[in-house]
């Protein structure tokens, strides 16, 4: 994921060969991102949704959002979630600067929403955000 560390001066558009994979994969085979912003957004989303131990040969990669899904909503649990996110981004996507993390836990809907606003350390004008919605899968 950290392959873009030294080239992020500006967004790279219209790259012929592509610079990353888009997920989820589609049948049409057009799964290659051709811009820096798209590739980084995909990488950050995948980092958030990956559980530690899930990735082969990278046992420490992942934020483990699901463990936070079942925590009581307290100031300490929100701070713990934000610390986990910041730690993983610092390790795996060190070229990003996290501007803001918003969390919203909706116990009645079994839902945890996390939104991260980020910029690039090399160019603070390039900003974007990622939102991940995690659910227990249960509905009442």
C-alpha positions, 0 to 999 in steps of 0.5 A: 500500500505504501508504494505511492509514498514518494510520488504524490506531488499531484494527482496522476490522471490518465495513466496508461498502465494504471497504478492500482487495483479497484475493489470490488472486482467486476466482471467487465475486467476494468479493475485498474485505477488510473489516478492517485486519488482513486488508488489511495481511496481504495487502499484506505478503504481496504485497510479499514475493512481488513482485520488483523491476521486476515492478510497472509504474511502481514498479520499486523495489517488492519484496523479491526473495526469489527471489534469496536462495533460491539464496544459500549459507546464511551469516550474511551472506546471512540478514542481507542478506535481513532487511535487504531485508525491513526496507528494503521495509517501511519504504518501502511499509508504514511504519505497521508495526513488524517485531517478528521475522523468522525464516528457515529455508532447507531446501536438500534441499527447495529451500525458503526459509521466511520468517516476519515477526511485526509490529505496528502503530506506532499500536497495538502490541496489533494483532499478526499474522504472515505466512509465505511459503514460496518454492520453486525449483519443482524436486523430487528 
